[in-house]
Amino acid sequence: MTRTDKGYRGIGMEGAIARWYATTNAKSPARYQEQVAKVRRYAAKGARILEVAPGPGYLSIALAATGDYTVTGLDISDTFVQIARAKAAEAGVEVDFRRGNAAAMPFNDDTFDFLICCAAFKNFSDPVAALREMHRVLRPGGCALVLDLRRDVSKQAVDEDVARMRMGVFSRAFTRLALRSFLPRRAYTKGEFEAMVAHTGFGAHDIRESPLTLEVELQK
């Protein structure tokens, strides 16, 4: 398992590539509403929510727009933090977007009721440390939910997912290539994730598999 001091594996999401990602993902608003519905199953009204690696901030903004939650987003990309803050201001919602490393979060112990991380965990250079930090910043009884690509994803699952995305021809082709090739190599199988969880303070956990993803539920 490769570890680097920069906090992520692969090319950093800064500058033009981050702006392209933000533009491309803005075309799939239904995906974020589905994630909001998922969060509602875990987080009661009034909950303090942390999104780890929110990127351009679409999910955090959608959660804040419900009026039910206090939302914080932590991302290692300066560009993403700037984009997310601007988009939150445009939407007229309050989200505390901060820059920081998932493996060394700038928060006190027992701060959040619920934590979510979508499509980013595979890029963390120190995934066990990130899990330990998730445990630390959650209050007792809190829950973390990690949603990400599975290493053994099939080409059919990738093609079906990309077909649902509202993208241009180039973006669709690049996304399909990424999900079929280099991104799965960074991702984990269910067994690999269970082995990492065993080195953290999380006790009860449940790892569910879909054809495309792992859904990892962690209870403190």
PEMO-V987731 format. One record per pair of residues at least 12 apart in sequence whose ideal C-beta (glycine too) atoms are under 10 Angstrom apart, sorted by sequence separation. I is the first residue (numbers start at 1). GAP is how many residues later the second one is. D is the distance in whole Angstrom. If there is no record, write none. Layout:
[[I;GAP;D] [I;GAP;D]]
//
This chain:
[[39;12;9] [51;12;8] [59;12;9] [60;12;8] [61;12;9] [73;12;9] [85;12;5] [134;12;8] [149;12;10] [162;12;10] [193;12;9] [205;12;6] [206;12;8] [60;13;4] [84;13;4] [85;13;10] [117;13;8] [121;13;10] [131;13;8] [162;13;6] [163;13;9] [194;13;6] [204;13;9] [205;13;5] [206;13;8] [49;14;6] [57;14;9] [59;14;9] [60;14;10] [83;14;9] [84;14;10] [117;14;10] [161;14;9] [162;14;5] [193;14;6] [202;14;10] [204;14;8] [205;14;7] [49;15;9] [60;15;10] [73;15;9] [82;15;9] [102;15;8] [131;15;8] [161;15;9] [162;15;10] [202;15;10] [203;15;9] [204;15;4] [35;16;10] [47;16;10] [57;16;6] [81;16;5] [130;16;9] [162;16;10] [191;16;9] [202;16;4] [203;16;7] [204;16;9] [54;17;9] [56;17;10] [71;17;9] [80;17;8] [81;17;7] [82;17;9] [117;17;8] [158;17;9] [159;17;7] [162;17;7] [190;17;5] [201;17;10] [202;17;7] [203;17;8] [54;18;9] [55;18;9] [57;18;8] [81;18;5] [102;18;8] [115;18;10] [116;18;10] [158;18;6] [161;18;7] [162;18;9] [189;18;10] [190;18;9] [200;18;8] [202;18;7] [49;19;9] [54;19;4] [56;19;9] [80;19;9] [81;19;9] [102;19;8] [115;19;6] [127;19;10] [158;19;10] [188;19;10] [190;19;6] [197;19;8] [201;19;7] [39;20;8] [43;20;8] [49;20;5] [50;20;10] [51;20;7] [52;20;10] [53;20;8] [54;20;7] [55;20;6] [115;20;9] [158;20;9] [159;20;9] [189;20;9] [196;20;10] [200;20;10] [38;21;10] [45;21;9] [47;21;8] [48;21;7] [49;21;7] [50;21;8] [51;21;7] [52;21;8] [53;21;7] [54;21;6] [56;21;9] [78;21;6] [102;21;9] [103;21;7] [155;21;9] [158;21;4] [159;21;9] [193;21;6] [197;21;7] [45;22;9] [46;22;7] [47;22;5] [48;22;5] [49;22;5] [50;22;5] [51;22;5] [52;22;6] [53;22;5] [55;22;8] [71;22;8] [73;22;6] [74;22;9] [75;22;7] [77;22;8] [102;22;6] [103;22;7] [104;22;9] [112;22;9] [115;22;7] [157;22;9] [158;22;5] [192;22;10] [194;22;9] [35;23;9] [36;23;7] [39;23;9] [40;23;9] [45;23;4] [46;23;7] [47;23;8] [48;23;8] [49;23;7] [50;23;8] [51;23;7] [52;23;8] [53;23;7] [54;23;10] [56;23;9] [57;23;7] [61;23;8] [65;23;9] [71;23;8] [72;23;7] [73;23;7] [74;23;8] [75;23;8] [76;23;7] [101;23;9] [102;23;9] [103;23;4] [115;23;6] [157;23;10] [158;23;10] [193;23;6] [35;24;5] [39;24;6] [44;24;8] [45;24;8] [46;24;8] [47;24;9] [48;24;7] [49;24;9] [50;24;7] [51;24;9] [52;24;10] [53;24;9] [55;24;10] [56;24;6] [57;24;8] [60;24;7] [64;24;7] [70;24;8] [71;24;5] [72;24;4] [73;24;5] [74;24;5] [75;24;7] [76;24;7] [101;24;9] [102;24;8] [103;24;8] [105;24;10] [114;24;8] [122;24;10] [155;24;9] [190;24;6] [33;25;10] [34;25;10] [43;25;8] [44;25;9] [55;25;5] [56;25;10] [58;25;10] [70;25;9] [71;25;7] [72;25;8] [73;25;7] [74;25;8] [75;25;8] [76;25;6] [101;25;9] [102;25;9] [103;25;9] [104;25;7] [105;25;9] [111;25;9] [112;25;6] [113;25;8] [114;25;9] [121;25;5] [123;25;9] [155;25;6] [158;25;9] [189;25;8] [32;26;5] [33;26;9] [36;26;5] [40;26;8] [43;26;6] [54;26;7] [55;26;10] [56;26;10] [57;26;7] [58;26;8] [61;26;6] [65;26;6] [67;26;9] [69;26;10] [70;26;8] [71;26;9] [72;26;7] [73;26;10] [74;26;5] [75;26;10] [76;26;7] [103;26;4] [104;26;9] [107;26;9] [109;26;10] [110;26;8] [111;26;5] [112;26;6] [113;26;6] [120;26;9] [121;26;8] [122;26;5] [153;26;7] [154;26;10] [158;26;9] [187;26;9] [188;26;7] [190;26;9] [31;27;8] [32;27;5] [35;27;8] [36;27;6] [39;27;9] [53;27;8] [54;27;9] [56;27;5] [57;27;3] [60;27;9] [61;27;5] [64;27;8] [65;27;8] [66;27;9] [73;27;10] [74;27;8] [75;27;9] [76;27;10] [102;27;8] [103;27;5] [105;27;10] [109;27;6] [110;27;7] [111;27;8] [112;27;7] [115;27;7] [116;27;9] [117;27;7] [118;27;9] [119;27;10] [120;27;9] [121;27;5] [122;27;6] [153;27;8] [187;27;8] [31;28;9] [32;28;9] [35;28;9] [40;28;8] [55;28;8] [56;28;6] [57;28;8] [60;28;8] [61;28;10] [64;28;10] [65;28;5] [74;28;7] [101;28;9] [102;28;4] [103;28;9] [105;28;5] [108;28;9] [109;28;7] [110;28;7] [111;28;7] [113;28;8] [114;28;6] [115;28;7] [116;28;7] [117;28;7] [118;28;8] [119;28;7] [120;28;7] [121;28;9] [122;28;9] [188;28;9] [29;29;8] [32;29;8] [33;29;7] [36;29;9] [39;29;10] [40;29;9] [55;29;7] [57;29;9] [58;29;7] [61;29;9] [62;29;9] [64;29;4] [101;29;8] [102;29;9] [103;29;8] [104;29;7] [105;29;8] [107;29;8] [108;29;7] [109;29;9] [110;29;4] [113;29;5] [114;29;6] [115;29;4] [116;29;5] [117;29;5] [118;29;5] [119;29;6] [122;29;8] [149;29;10] [25;30;7] [26;30;7] [28;30;9] [32;30;5] [36;30;7] [39;30;8] [54;30;6] [56;30;9] [57;30;6] [61;30;5] [63;30;9] [64;30;6] [65;30;9] [103;30;6] [107;30;5] [109;30;9] [110;30;7] [112;30;6] [113;30;8] [114;30;8] [115;30;7] [116;30;8] [117;30;7] [118;30;7] [119;30;7] [149;30;7] [153;30;9] [154;30;10] [25;31;6] [31;31;10] [32;31;9] [56;31;6] [57;31;6] [61;31;10] [62;31;9] [64;31;5] [74;31;6] [102;31;6] [105;31;8] [106;31;10] [110;31;10] [111;31;9] [112;31;10] [114;31;8] [115;31;9] [116;31;7] [117;31;8] [153;31;6] [24;32;10] [26;32;7] [36;32;10] [39;32;10] [61;32;6] [63;32;8] [64;32;10] [74;32;8] [101;32;9] [102;32;8] [105;32;6] [110;32;8] [112;32;9] [151;32;9] [152;32;8] [22;33;7] [23;33;9] [25;33;6] [29;33;8] [36;33;10] [51;33;10] [58;33;10] [60;33;9] [61;33;10] [62;33;10] [72;33;10] [74;33;8] [100;33;10] [151;33;5] [179;33;8] [21;34;7] [22;34;4] [25;34;10] [57;34;9] [61;34;6] [149;34;6] [150;34;8] [151;34;8] [153;34;7] [21;35;7] [22;35;9] [60;35;5] [72;35;8] [148;35;9] [149;35;6] [151;35;8] [152;35;9] [22;36;8] [57;36;10] [60;36;9] [61;36;9] [151;36;4] [152;36;10] [18;37;8] [19;37;9] [60;37;7] [149;37;8] [150;37;6] [151;37;6] [152;37;6] [18;38;8] [57;38;7] [148;38;9] [149;38;5] [150;38;7] [151;38;5] [152;38;9] [72;39;8] [148;39;6] [149;39;9] [150;39;7] [151;39;9] [13;40;9] [57;40;6] [72;40;7] [148;40;8] [150;40;7] [151;40;10] [54;41;8] [56;41;10] [71;41;10] [74;41;10] [151;41;7] [13;42;7] [70;42;9] [146;42;10] [150;42;10] [151;42;10] [13;43;9] [54;43;7] [70;43;9] [72;43;10] [74;43;10] [150;43;9] [51;44;9] [69;44;9] [76;44;9] [8;45;9] [69;45;8] [75;45;9] [148;45;9] [7;46;10] [49;46;10] [50;46;9] [51;46;9] [76;47;9] [146;47;8] [50;48;10] [52;48;9] [76;48;9] [53;49;6] [76;49;10] [161;49;10] [52;50;5] [161;50;9] [63;51;10] [146;51;10] [160;51;8] [161;51;5] [160;52;8] [161;52;9] [52;53;8] [63;53;9] [157;53;8] [158;53;9] [157;54;4] [158;54;7] [50;55;8] [156;55;7] [157;55;4] [21;56;10] [60;56;9] [156;56;10] [157;56;9] [18;57;10] [22;57;9] [50;57;7] [59;57;7] [150;57;10] [152;57;9] [153;57;9] [154;57;6] [21;58;9] [22;58;7] [144;58;8] [153;58;7] [154;58;8] [18;59;6] [21;59;8] [59;59;6] [74;59;10] [127;59;10] [143;59;10] [146;59;10] [150;59;6] [153;59;6] [17;60;10] [18;60;9] [19;60;7] [23;60;10] [58;60;10] [59;60;10] [123;60;9] [150;60;8] [153;60;8] [18;61;4] [19;61;9] [22;61;5] [26;61;9] [50;61;7] [51;61;10] [122;61;7] [127;61;8] [143;61;10] [144;61;9] [146;61;9] [147;61;10] [150;61;8] [153;61;10] [13;62;8] [14;62;9] [15;62;9] [17;62;9] [18;62;5] [21;62;9] [22;62;9] [50;62;4] [54;62;9] [122;62;8] [124;62;9] [131;62;9] [135;62;10] [143;62;10] [150;62;7] [152;62;10] [13;63;8] [14;63;6] [15;63;9] [16;63;9] [18;63;10] [19;63;10] [48;63;7] [49;63;7] [50;63;9] [51;63;10] [52;63;6] [53;63;10] [54;63;9] [55;63;9] [74;63;9] [122;63;9] [123;63;6] [138;63;10] [147;63;10] [149;63;7] [150;63;6] [151;63;9] [12;64;8] [13;64;5] [14;64;6] [15;64;6] [18;64;9] [19;64;7] [22;64;10] [48;64;5] [49;64;7] [50;64;8] [51;64;8] [52;64;7] [53;64;6] [54;64;8] [55;64;8] [119;64;9] [122;64;4] [123;64;9] [132;64;10] [136;64;10] [138;64;9] [148;64;10] [149;64;6] [150;64;5] [12;65;7] [13;65;10] [14;65;5] [18;65;7] [22;65;8] [47;65;8] [48;65;5] [49;65;5] [50;65;5] [51;65;5] [52;65;4] [53;65;8] [55;65;7] [72;65;10] [121;65;9] [122;65;4] [127;65;9] [131;65;6] [135;65;5] [136;65;8] [147;65;10] [148;65;6] [149;65;8] [150;65;10] [12;66;10] [13;66;7] [14;66;8] [47;66;4] [48;66;8] [49;66;7] [50;66;8] [51;66;7] [52;66;9] [53;66;8] [54;66;8] [121;66;8] [122;66;7] [127;66;9] [130;66;9] [131;66;7] [134;66;8] [135;66;4] [147;66;6] [148;66;6] [12;67;9] [13;67;6] [46;67;8] [47;67;5] [48;67;10] [49;67;7] [50;67;9] [51;67;8] [53;67;3] [121;67;8] [128;67;9] [132;67;8] [133;67;9] [134;67;10] [135;67;6] [146;67;10] [147;67;7] [148;67;9] [8;68;6] [52;68;7] [53;68;8] [119;68;10] [128;68;5] [131;68;8] [132;68;5] [134;68;8] [135;68;10] [146;68;7] [147;68;6] [148;68;8] [7;69;5] [8;69;9] [43;69;10] [44;69;8] [51;69;10] [52;69;8] [127;69;6] [128;69;9] [131;69;4] [132;69;7] [146;69;8] [147;69;8] [6;70;8] [7;70;10] [43;70;6] [44;70;9] [53;70;8] [128;70;10] [129;70;10] [130;70;9] [131;70;9] [132;70;9] [145;70;7] [146;70;4] [147;70;10] [42;71;9] [43;71;4] [53;71;8] [128;71;5] [129;71;9] [131;71;7] [145;71;7] [146;71;8] [42;72;6] [43;72;10] [52;72;9] [121;72;9] [127;72;10] [128;72;7] [144;72;8] [145;72;6] [146;72;7] [42;73;10] [43;73;9] [127;73;10] [144;73;8] [145;73;8] [42;74;8] [143;74;7] [144;74;4] [39;75;7] [121;75;10] [143;75;7] [144;75;8] [142;76;9] [143;76;6] [144;76;8] [39;77;6] [53;77;9] [142;77;8] [143;77;7] [38;78;8] [52;78;7] [141;78;8] [142;78;5] [141;79;7] [38;80;10] [138;80;8] [140;80;6] [35;81;8] [52;81;9] [138;81;9] [139;81;7] [52;82;7] [138;82;5] [35;83;6] [135;83;8] [137;83;10] [50;84;8] [134;84;7] [135;84;10] [136;84;9] [52;85;9] [131;85;9] [135;85;6] [32;86;9] [134;86;9] [31;87;9] [50;87;7] [131;87;8] [31;88;10] [50;88;8] [48;90;10] [48;91;8] [47;92;10] [50;92;10] [52;92;9] [122;92;10] [7;93;9] [8;93;9] [121;93;9] [7;94;4] [8;94;9] [25;94;9] [48;94;9] [50;94;9] [52;94;9] [119;94;9] [6;95;9] [7;95;7] [8;95;10] [47;95;9] [118;95;9] [121;95;8] [5;96;9] [7;96;6] [47;96;10] [7;97;8] [5;98;10] [43;99;9] [117;99;9] [3;100;9] [42;100;9] [43;100;8] [42;101;5] [42;102;9] [43;102;9] [42;103;6] [115;103;8] [41;104;9] [115;105;9] [39;106;8] [13;107;9] [38;107;7] [38;109;8] [13;110;9] [35;110;9] [110;110;9] [12;111;9] [8;112;9] [10;112;9] [11;112;10] [35;112;8] [9;113;8] [10;113;6] [8;114;10] [9;114;5] [8;115;5] [9;115;7] [10;115;9] [7;116;9] [8;116;6] [9;116;5] [7;117;7] [8;117;6] [9;117;10] [7;118;6] [8;118;10] [9;118;10] [6;119;7] [7;119;8] [4;120;10] [5;120;8] [3;121;9] [4;121;4] [5;121;9] [3;122;5] [4;122;8] [7;122;10] [2;123;7] [3;123;5] [7;123;9] [1;124;9] [2;124;10] [3;124;9] [1;125;9] [3;125;9] [1;126;7] [3;126;9] [1;127;8] [31;130;10] [31;133;8] [30;134;8] [31;134;8] [30;135;10] [31;135;10] [28;136;8] [30;136;9] [28;137;5] [29;137;9] [27;138;7] [28;138;6] [27;139;4] [28;139;8] [25;140;9] [26;140;9] [27;140;6] [24;141;8] [27;141;9] [24;142;9] [25;142;9] [24;143;6] [23;144;10] [24;144;8] [27;144;8] [23;145;10] [24;146;10] [25;146;10] [24;147;5] [23;148;9] [24;148;9] [20;150;10] [21;150;10] [24;150;9] [25;150;10] [20;151;8] [24;151;8] [20;154;9] [11;171;10] [10;172;7] [10;173;9] [10;175;10] [42;175;8] [9;176;10] [10;176;7] [9;177;6] [38;177;9] [8;178;10] [2;184;9] [1;187;9] [1;191;9] [1;195;9]]
//
